[in-house]
């Protein structure tokens, strides 16, 4: 079995991490356990009942039991601390276990012979890091990954209601605008921490791509924004749960935003063309620059 030990980033980072392991598990029939998904498991239909997030799902994990959230957190703490003890004792490998720590940015191909052999050889393969990727099987497993991470009805219904309300006619086009602020001020020295004026400039450029269409911009952000900033544009903006935002972006026709796993996951989950805002000075936006992640 494979156990994902550490918490690499926020929600979307961990969705992609688990999704790649699901693709690997589905291809090689090796069980995955992910205690590090504990605080986000409550948002999704398949993971919400699980005291220990896993794939394939246990037949005993169909019904949510009392105190599941607390139990998940306790399970994570116990497993994480046990691994820390092994690391402090410098016991990184034995006949039954191996701690595989790839760091934050080093990439580990799950479809490599090296990893597959290690996963089959060790009873407990304890994985630490974020860039575990199965490029061979990820796209093939979309029909398994997406249902696994279907949001609970309370979040999905809210997102669909907002999208349907905004989509007032057949001529309406919904464009999701992911404004990543907050932590992006320091991430990569603020490379993608754009002022709101940059987003407004891109909104204007996107609007020019669809003359004659009724375009509504669905704005999602991790920072409170005054809607008056977008004066002159038809904007839907309110504070929402992050999972509602994720499902709402996935319900749009197009998405724009800086490079972020949040908008990339929405593109993947909803098969929505995404344009990545990578600099402040982009002069021309064309439709061929929008791509769907995983396609």
C-alpha positions in Angstrom: 0.0 0.0 0.0 0.9 3.6 -0.5 0.4 6.2 2.2 0.5 9.9 1.4 2.0 11.5 4.5 2.5 15.3 4.2 0.3 18.2 3.4 1.5 19.8 0.2 -0.2 23.2 -0.3 -3.9 23.9 -0.2 -7.0 22.2 -1.6 -6.3 22.1 -5.3 -2.7 21.0 -4.8 -3.9 18.1 -2.8 -6.7 17.2 -5.2 -4.2 16.9 -8.0 -1.8 14.9 -5.8 -4.5 12.4 -4.8 -5.9 12.3 -8.4 -2.6 11.2 -9.7 -2.3 8.4 -7.1 -5.9 7.3 -7.9 -4.8 7.0 -11.6 -1.8 5.0 -10.5 -3.9 2.8 -8.2 -6.5 2.1 -10.8 -3.8 1.0 -13.3 -1.8 -1.1 -10.9 -4.3 -2.3 -8.3 -2.2 -0.9 -5.4 -4.2 0.6 -2.5 -3.8 4.3 -1.7 -4.3 5.8 1.8 -4.3 9.6 2.2 -4.5 10.8 5.9 -3.2 14.2 4.8 -6.5 15.0 3.0 -8.2 15.1 6.4 -9.4 18.7 6.5 -10.7 18.7 2.9 -12.4 15.3 2.9 -15.6 16.7 4.4 -16.4 18.6 1.1 -16.7 15.6 -1.2 -19.3 12.8 -1.5 -16.8 9.9 -1.6 -14.3 11.2 1.0 -16.7 12.7 3.5 -17.7 9.4 5.1 -14.1 8.1 5.3 -12.2 8.2 8.6 -9.1 7.5 6.5 -9.3 8.7 2.9 -8.5 5.9 0.6 -8.8 4.5 -2.9 -10.4 2.2 -3.7 -13.2 3.1 -1.3 -13.9 0.7 1.5 -17.3 -0.9 1.5 -17.6 0.3 5.1 -17.2 3.9 4.1 -20.6 4.6 2.6 -22.2 6.2 5.6 -20.8 9.1 7.5 -20.4 8.3 11.2 -20.4 10.8 14.1 -17.2 12.6 14.8 -15.7 11.5 11.4 -13.9 14.9 11.0 -12.2 14.6 14.4 -11.3 10.9 13.8 -9.7 11.8 10.4 -7.6 14.5 12.1 -6.5 12.2 14.9 -5.6 9.5 12.3 -3.4 11.9 10.4 -1.6 13.1 13.5 -0.9 9.6 14.7 0.5 8.5 11.3 2.4 11.7 10.7 4.1 11.6 14.1 4.9 7.9 13.7 6.7 8.7 10.4 8.5 11.6 12.1 9.8 9.2 14.8 11.1 6.9 12.1 12.9 9.8 10.4 14.5 11.0 13.6 15.7 7.5 14.2 17.1 7.5 10.7 15.0 4.4 9.8 14.0 5.4 6.3 13.7 1.9 5.0 13.2 -1.6 6.3 12.0 -4.9 4.8 8.4 -3.7 5.0 8.5 0.0 4.6 10.2 2.9 2.8 9.9 6.7 3.3 10.1 8.3 -0.1 10.6 12.0 0.4 10.9 13.9 -3.0 10.7 17.4 -1.5 8.4 20.2 -2.7 9.4 20.6 -6.4 11.2 17.4 -7.4 9.1 15.4 -9.8 8.5 11.7 -9.3 6.9 9.8 -12.2 4.5 7.2 -10.8 4.5 5.4 -14.1 8.3 4.7 -13.9 9.5 1.2 -13.4 11.4 2.4 -10.3 8.3 3.6 -8.5 6.1 0.7 -9.6 8.7 -1.8 -8.3 9.1 0.0 -5.0 5.3 0.2 -4.5 5.0 -3.6 -5.2 8.0 -4.5 -3.0 7.2 -2.5 0.1 4.1 -3.3 2.3 4.1 0.4 3.3 5.4 3.0 0.9 5.2 6.3 2.7 5.2 9.2 0.2 6.2 12.8 1.0 6.1 15.6 -1.6 3.8 17.1 -4.1 5.0 16.4 -7.6 4.0 12.7 -7.8 2.6 12.4 -11.3 1.2 9.6 -13.4 1.2 11.1 -16.9 0.5 7.7 -18.5 -2.8 7.0 -16.6 -4.0 10.4 -15.4 -6.0 11.3 -18.5 -7.3 7.7 -18.8 -8.7 7.8 -15.3 -10.8 10.9 -15.6 -14.1 8.9 -15.4 -12.9 7.6 -12.0 -11.2 10.7 -10.6 -14.0 13.2 -11.2 -16.8 11.2 -9.6 -14.5 10.5 -6.6 -14.1 14.3 -6.1 -17.8 15.2 -6.7 -18.6 18.0 -4.2 -21.4 17.3 -1.6 -24.9 18.4 -2.8 -24.9 21.5 -0.5 -21.9 22.9 -2.4 -22.7 21.7 -5.9 -26.3 22.8 -5.8 -25.2 26.3 -4.7 -22.7 26.6 -7.6 -25.3 25.3 -10.2 -27.9 27.7 -8.9 -25.5 30.7 -9.2 -24.5 29.6 -12.7 -28.0 29.0 -13.9 -29.1 32.4 -12.5 -26.3 34.1 -14.3 -26.9 32.2 -17.6 -30.1 34.2 -18.3 -30.4 33.3 -22.0 -28.9 31.1 -24.7 -26.8 34.1 -25.8 -25.2 34.3 -22.3 -21.5 33.3 -22.0 -20.1 32.7 -18.5 -16.4 33.5 -18.0 -14.9 32.6 -14.7 -12.3 35.0 -13.4 -10.0 33.5 -10.8 -8.3 36.3 -8.9 -5.5 34.8 -6.8 -4.3 37.2 -4.2 -3.4 36.6 -0.5 -0.6 34.0 -0.5 0.5 34.9 -4.1 2.0 38.1 -2.7 5.0 36.0 -1.6 4.7 32.9 -3.8 7.6 33.0 -6.4 8.4 36.5 -5.0 5.0 37.8 -6.1 5.4 36.9 -9.8 1.7 36.3 -10.3 0.4 38.7 -7.7 -1.3 41.1 -10.2 -3.1 44.3 -9.3 -6.8 44.3 -10.0 -6.3 46.6 -12.9 -4.5 43.8 -14.7 -7.6 41.5 -14.3 -9.9 44.2 -15.5 -7.6 44.6 -18.6 -7.9 40.9 -19.4 -11.7 41.0 -18.8 -11.9 43.7 -21.4 -9.8 41.7 -23.8 -11.9 38.6 -23.3 -15.1 40.5 -23.8 -13.8 41.7 -27.2 -13.4 38.0 -28.3 -17.2 37.5 -28.3 -18.9 40.4 -30.0 -22.7 40.2 -29.7 -22.6 37.8 -26.8 -24.0 38.6 -23.4 -21.0 38.0 -21.3 -21.1 37.6 -17.5 -18.0 37.3 -15.5 -18.0 35.0 -12.5 -15.4 36.4 -10.1 -13.8 34.0 -7.6 -11.0 35.2 -5.2 -9.3 34.3 -2.0 -9.5 38.0 -1.0 -12.5 40.3 -0.4 -13.0 42.5 -3.5 -15.3 45.5 -3.9 -17.6 44.8 -6.8 -17.5 48.5 -7.8 -13.9 47.9 -9.1 -15.6 46.2 -12.1 -17.9 49.0 -13.0 -19.0 48.7 -16.6 -18.9 44.9 -16.7 -21.5 42.4 -15.9 -20.0 40.7 -12.9 -21.2 38.1 -10.3 -19.2 38.6 -7.2 -19.8 37.5 -3.6 -18.0 35.7 -0.8 -18.5 31.9 -1.2 -17.1 28.7 0.2 -13.9 27.7 -1.8 -15.6 24.4 -3.0 -18.5 26.4 -4.3 -16.1 28.6 -6.1 -14.3 25.6 -7.6 -17.6 24.0 -8.8 -18.7 27.4 -10.1 -15.6 27.9 -12.2 -16.0 24.4 -13.5 -19.6 25.4 -14.6 -18.3 28.3 -16.7 -17.7 28.4 -20.5 -14.2 29.8 -20.2 -11.8 30.6 -17.3 -9.1 33.2 -17.0 -6.6 33.5 -14.1 -3.0 33.3 -13.1 -1.2 29.9 -13.0 -2.9 28.2 -10.1 -3.9 24.6 -9.4 -7.3 26.0 -8.3 -8.3 27.2 -11.8 -6.5 24.4 -13.4 -8.5 21.8 -11.4 -11.7 23.7 -12.4 -10.7 23.4 -16.1 -9.9 19.7 -15.7 -13.1 18.9 -13.7 -15.5 20.8 -15.9 -13.7 20.5 -19.3 -13.5 24.2 -19.4 -11.0 26.1 -21.6 -8.6 28.1 -19.4 -6.3 31.0 -20.2 -3.4 31.5 -17.8 -2.5 35.1 -17.1 1.3 34.9 -16.8 2.2 38.6 -17.2 0.8 42.0 -17.0 1.6 43.0 -20.6 -0.1 40.4 -22.8 -1.4 42.4 -25.8 -3.5 39.9 -27.6 -5.7 37.1 -26.4 -7.0 34.6 -28.9 -9.2 31.6 -28.4 -6.5 29.1 -29.3 -4.6 30.2 -26.2 -7.4 28.7 -24.0 -6.7 25.0 -23.2 -8.5 22.3 -21.2 -6.3 20.7 -18.6 -5.9 17.0 -19.2 -6.9 17.0 -22.8 
